[in-house]
Amino acid sequence: MNEETNKNEYVTRKDLEEQTQILLSALDNRLNQMEDRLRTDINNVQALIDGYVKAQEDFKQEFTIMREEFKQMKQIIKEKLGIEIKAIG
């Protein structure tokens, strides 16, 4: 047998510590990348939700204004023309 293949290789505690540090560093880096992507995704979703909520608030405000204007128009029509507008239901 070849002397090279019979040669035993020993792993020292220092070798294990170095490999552990390399693996932990790679894992930390990977987790940081995942955290950054997750933070970006959360920020995007939050921006979408904020936009939706603002649109709903604007719609509600416009609806309130239109409802009041319609009440006034009904009152004017009733007073001036004698016609009362009611919902059918």
N, C-alpha and C positions, 0 to 999 in steps of 0.2 A: 504494500500500500504506500501511497505517496505520503510523504511526511507532512505536506501541507494539509491534506484532508484529515489527518489524525490529530492535528493541532487543536487543542481545546481552547475555546474563547470564553473568557470570563467577563461577566458584566459586573462592574463595581457599583457601589452605592452612588458614587459621583456620577457615573454614566446614567443611572436611573434618575437621579435628581435633575440632570441636564435634560433628559428626555421628557420628564414630567413638566419642567418649566417651559419647554418648547410646546408641548401639547396644551398646557394651560394658557399660554400666550395666544396660540392659534384659536382656542375655544373662546377666550375673552374677545378677541378680534371679531370672530364670527357672531358672537352674541351682541357686540356693540353694533355691528352692521344690521342685524335683525332689529335691534331696538331703534336704530335710526329710521329704518324703513317703516316700522310700525308707528313711530311718532309722526312721520310724514303722512302715512295713511290716515291716522287719527285726525291730524290737522285738516286734511282734505275733507274728511267726513264732517268735521265740525264746521268748516266753511260752508259746505252744502246745506247743513241743517240751519245754520245762521241765516243763510240766504232765503231758505224756505220759510223760516219763522218770520223774517222781515216782510216777505211777500204776503204772508197770511195776515200780518198786522196791518199792512197797507190796504189789503182787500177789505178787512173788517172796518177800517176807518172810512174808506170810500163807501162801503155799504151803509154805514151809519149816516153819513152825509146824504146819500141818495134817499134813504128812508125818510129822513126829516124833510127833504125837499119835496118828496112825493106827498107827504102829509099836508104840507103847505099848499101844493097844487090842488089836492082834493078839496081842501077848505075853500080855496079861491073859486074853484069850479062850482062848488055847492052854493057859495054866496052869490056869485055873479050870474050863474046859469040855472041855478036851482036843481042841479043834477048831483045826486049822491052816488059816489063810486064805492062799491063794496066787493069784497072777495066772495067768490062763489064756493060754497063748501058744505 
